[in-house]
Amino acid sequence: MTDPSPGTTVDKATYRAYLAALLAGDRGRCSALVEDQILRHPSIRDLYEGLFRRALYEVGDLWESNRISVAVEHMATAITEGLMNALYHRIVSGKRAARKVIVASVTDELHQVGGKMVADVFEMKGWDSYYLGADLPEPELVRLVRDIAPDAVGLSMSVYFHLGALKRMVGLLEQRFADLPVIVGGQGFRHGGKQALENEPNVTYIDALATLERFIDVFDKREPRKGDPL
C-alpha cells in the first residue's frame, strides 16, 4: 500500500486503515475514520486528497493489475461517493464569488468521483458549480455552456483511452466559445496525454486539488467573464 499524498494532514496509519476498510466494503469503518480525521484536522481538501483521491487511485491500480474484481472497485467508488455526499453541508461556502463553473466527465467516461471533487472545491471557494456527472454527450455540454455562460469548464478523464474524447470536447468548446477557460485532470493523465493539450491556450492541466485551489485564487482576481451567446 502506498503512503497518502504528500502535503496533506492524513497520516500513514489512517490512510492504510481507511484503504483496508474501503476494500473490505466496511462503510461504517470508513465513515468513522473520516469523522475522526475531520475532528483532528478539519480540512475537507486534505480529506479529499489524502484519503478519497489517493485511495481510489490505488483501488484503480489494484483493479488494473487484476488484484481486485470490478465489483470491489465499484463498491469502493460507491462508498466514496456516499461519504462525499454526507460531507456536502461542510463544503458550501457562505461567501459567494459571483462565479460559475460546469464540471463533467468526458464522453464515454464512466468514472465521476474526480469531477465531483473538483466541483466541490469550486463550491468551497464560493463558486456555483454545475456538476454533470459521467459520460456527458458533447452536444449537451455545448448547450449548457451556451445557456449558463460559465466562467470556466472542468473536464475529468480517468481512463487514458478517453484522451480522444477529451480532445474533441476541448476543440468543440474552443470553436464555439473561444475565450472560455477549460481545466482538465484525472487519473488518466498518469499514463500521459498532457502534451496533447500543450498548444491549447485556454486549457490548464490540474494535477491536484491544491493546484486547483491556487488556480481558483488567481482566477478570482480577474474581472468576471461575460457570457457570449451564440
C-alpha positions as CSV (number, residue, x, y, z in Angstrom):
1,M,0.0,0.0,0.0
2,T,1.2,3.5,-0.8
3,D,1.5,6.4,1.6
4,P,-1.0,9.3,1.4
5,S,-0.5,12.2,-0.9
6,P,2.4,14.4,0.3
7,G,1.4,17.8,1.8
8,T,-1.8,16.5,3.4
9,T,-2.5,16.1,7.1
10,V,-3.6,12.5,6.7
11,D,-1.1,10.2,8.4
12,K,0.1,6.9,7.1
13,A,-1.8,4.7,9.6
14,T,-5.1,6.5,9.0
15,Y,-4.7,6.1,5.2
16,R,-3.9,2.4,5.4
17,A,-6.8,1.7,7.8
18,Y,-9.1,3.6,5.5
19,L,-8.0,1.8,2.4
20,A,-8.3,-1.6,4.1
21,A,-11.9,-0.7,5.2
22,L,-12.7,0.5,1.7
23,L,-11.5,-2.7,0.0
24,A,-13.5,-4.7,2.6
25,G,-16.6,-2.8,1.9
26,D,-16.8,-1.6,5.5
27,R,-18.8,1.6,5.1
28,G,-19.1,2.2,8.8
29,R,-15.4,1.9,9.5
30,C,-14.7,4.3,6.6
31,S,-17.2,6.8,7.9
32,A,-15.7,6.6,11.4
33,L,-12.2,7.2,10.1
34,V,-13.5,10.2,8.1
35,E,-15.2,11.7,11.1
36,D,-12.1,11.2,13.2
37,Q,-10.0,12.9,10.6
38,I,-12.3,15.9,10.5
39,L,-12.2,16.3,14.3
40,R,-8.4,16.2,14.3
41,H,-7.7,18.1,11.0
42,P,-10.8,19.9,9.7
43,S,-9.6,20.3,6.2
44,I,-12.0,19.0,3.6
45,R,-9.5,19.4,0.8
46,D,-6.9,17.4,2.7
47,L,-9.5,14.7,3.3
48,Y,-10.4,14.6,-0.4
49,E,-6.7,14.5,-1.4
50,G,-5.2,12.3,1.4
51,L,-7.9,9.8,1.7
52,F,-10.5,9.7,-1.1
53,R,-8.4,10.6,-4.1
54,R,-5.4,8.6,-3.1
55,A,-7.3,5.5,-2.1
56,L,-9.4,5.5,-5.3
57,Y,-6.2,5.8,-7.4
58,E,-4.8,2.8,-5.6
59,V,-8.0,0.9,-6.0
60,G,-7.8,1.6,-9.7
61,D,-4.2,0.3,-9.8
62,L,-5.3,-2.9,-8.0
63,W,-8.1,-3.4,-10.5
64,E,-5.8,-2.8,-13.5
65,S,-3.4,-5.4,-12.1
66,N,-6.2,-7.9,-11.5
67,R,-5.7,-8.0,-7.8
68,I,-9.3,-7.0,-7.1
69,S,-12.5,-7.5,-9.0
70,V,-14.5,-4.9,-10.8
71,A,-17.2,-5.4,-8.2
72,V,-14.8,-4.4,-5.4
73,E,-13.8,-1.3,-7.5
74,H,-17.4,-0.3,-7.9
75,M,-18.1,-0.9,-4.2
76,A,-15.2,1.4,-3.2
77,T,-16.4,4.1,-5.6
78,A,-19.9,3.9,-4.2
79,I,-18.7,4.2,-0.6
80,T,-16.6,7.2,-1.5
81,E,-19.5,8.9,-3.3
82,G,-21.7,8.3,-0.2
83,L,-19.1,9.8,2.1
84,M,-18.7,12.8,-0.1
85,N,-22.4,13.4,-0.2
86,A,-22.5,13.2,3.6
87,L,-19.9,16.0,3.8
88,Y,-21.7,18.4,1.5
89,H,-23.1,20.6,4.3
90,R,-19.5,21.3,5.3
91,I,-18.5,22.3,1.8
92,V,-20.8,25.1,0.7
93,S,-19.2,28.4,1.4
94,G,-21.3,31.3,2.9
95,K,-19.1,33.7,0.9
96,R,-20.1,33.7,-2.8
97,A,-17.8,34.6,-5.6
98,A,-20.3,35.5,-8.4
99,R,-18.6,32.8,-10.5
100,K,-20.0,29.7,-12.2
101,V,-18.3,26.5,-13.4
102,I,-19.5,23.5,-15.3
103,V,-17.8,20.2,-14.4
104,A,-18.3,16.9,-16.1
105,S,-16.5,13.7,-17.1
106,V,-15.7,13.4,-20.8
107,T,-17.9,11.4,-23.2
108,D,-17.7,7.6,-22.6
109,E,-16.0,8.2,-19.2
110,L,-17.9,6.2,-16.5
111,H,-15.9,7.5,-13.5
112,Q,-17.2,10.6,-11.9
113,V,-15.8,10.9,-8.4
114,G,-12.8,13.0,-9.6
115,G,-15.2,15.5,-11.3
116,K,-17.3,15.7,-8.1
117,M,-14.2,16.6,-6.1
118,V,-13.4,19.4,-8.5
119,A,-16.9,20.7,-8.3
120,D,-16.8,20.6,-4.5
121,V,-13.6,22.5,-4.4
122,F,-15.2,25.3,-6.5
123,E,-18.1,25.3,-4.1
124,M,-15.7,25.7,-1.2
125,K,-14.3,28.8,-2.9
126,G,-17.8,30.3,-3.3
127,W,-18.5,29.4,-6.9
128,D,-21.7,28.0,-8.2
129,S,-20.9,24.5,-9.5
130,Y,-22.9,22.7,-12.2
131,Y,-21.8,19.1,-11.8
132,L,-22.9,16.9,-14.7
133,G,-21.5,13.5,-13.7
134,A,-20.2,10.8,-16.1
135,D,-20.4,10.2,-19.8
136,L,-21.7,13.6,-20.9
137,P,-22.7,13.9,-24.6
138,E,-20.8,16.6,-26.4
139,P,-23.9,18.5,-27.7
140,E,-25.3,18.6,-24.2
141,L,-22.2,20.3,-22.9
142,V,-22.3,22.9,-25.6
143,R,-26.0,23.6,-24.9
144,L,-25.4,24.1,-21.2
145,V,-22.4,26.3,-21.7
146,R,-24.5,28.4,-24.0
147,D,-27.4,28.6,-21.6
148,I,-25.4,29.2,-18.3
149,A,-22.4,31.2,-19.7
150,P,-20.0,29.8,-17.0
151,D,-16.7,31.4,-16.1
152,A,-14.9,28.1,-16.7
153,V,-15.4,24.4,-17.6
154,G,-13.8,21.4,-15.9
155,L,-13.4,18.1,-17.7
156,S,-12.3,14.9,-15.9
157,M,-10.6,11.9,-17.6
158,S,-10.0,8.8,-15.5
159,V,-9.1,6.4,-18.4
160,Y,-6.2,7.3,-20.7
161,F,-8.0,5.8,-23.7
162,H,-10.6,8.6,-23.5
163,L,-8.0,11.2,-24.4
164,G,-9.5,11.4,-27.9
165,A,-12.9,12.2,-26.4
166,L,-11.3,14.9,-24.2
167,K,-9.6,16.5,-27.2
168,R,-12.8,16.6,-29.1
169,M,-14.6,18.3,-26.3
170,V,-11.8,20.8,-25.8
171,G,-11.8,21.5,-29.5
172,L,-15.6,21.9,-29.6
173,L,-15.5,24.4,-26.7
174,E,-12.7,26.4,-28.3
175,Q,-14.6,26.5,-31.6
176,R,-17.9,27.7,-30.0
177,F,-16.6,29.7,-27.0
178,A,-13.2,30.9,-28.0
179,D,-12.3,32.7,-24.7
180,L,-13.7,30.1,-22.3
181,P,-11.1,28.7,-19.8
182,V,-11.0,24.9,-19.6
183,I,-9.4,22.9,-16.8
184,V,-8.6,19.2,-17.3
185,G,-7.4,16.5,-15.0
186,G,-7.9,13.0,-13.7
187,Q,-6.2,9.7,-13.2
188,G,-6.0,9.1,-16.9
189,F,-3.2,11.6,-17.2
190,R,-0.9,9.4,-15.1
191,H,-0.2,7.5,-18.3
192,G,0.5,10.6,-20.4
193,G,-1.6,12.9,-22.6
194,K,-0.7,16.3,-21.2
195,Q,1.5,17.0,-24.2
196,A,-1.5,16.6,-26.5
197,L,-3.0,19.8,-24.9
198,E,0.1,21.9,-24.7
199,N,-0.9,24.0,-27.7
200,E,-4.4,24.8,-26.4
201,P,-4.1,28.4,-25.0
202,N,-7.3,28.2,-22.9
203,V,-6.6,24.8,-21.3
204,T,-5.0,24.3,-17.9
205,Y,-3.9,20.9,-16.6
206,I,-4.7,20.4,-12.9
207,D,-2.7,17.7,-11.2
208,A,-4.0,18.0,-7.6
209,L,-6.7,19.7,-5.6
210,A,-4.1,22.1,-4.1
211,T,-3.2,23.1,-7.6
212,L,-6.9,23.7,-8.3
213,E,-7.2,25.9,-5.3
214,R,-4.3,28.0,-6.5
215,F,-5.9,28.3,-9.9
216,I,-9.2,29.5,-8.4
217,D,-7.4,32.0,-6.2
218,V,-5.6,33.5,-9.2
219,F,-8.7,33.3,-11.4
220,D,-10.9,35.1,-8.8
221,K,-8.6,38.2,-9.1
222,R,-9.7,38.6,-12.7
223,E,-12.7,40.6,-13.9
224,P,-15.9,38.4,-14.1
225,R,-16.3,36.9,-17.6
226,K,-19.4,37.9,-19.5
227,G,-21.0,35.1,-21.4
228,D,-21.2,35.5,-25.2
229,P,-24.4,33.9,-26.5
230,L,-24.1,32.0,-29.8
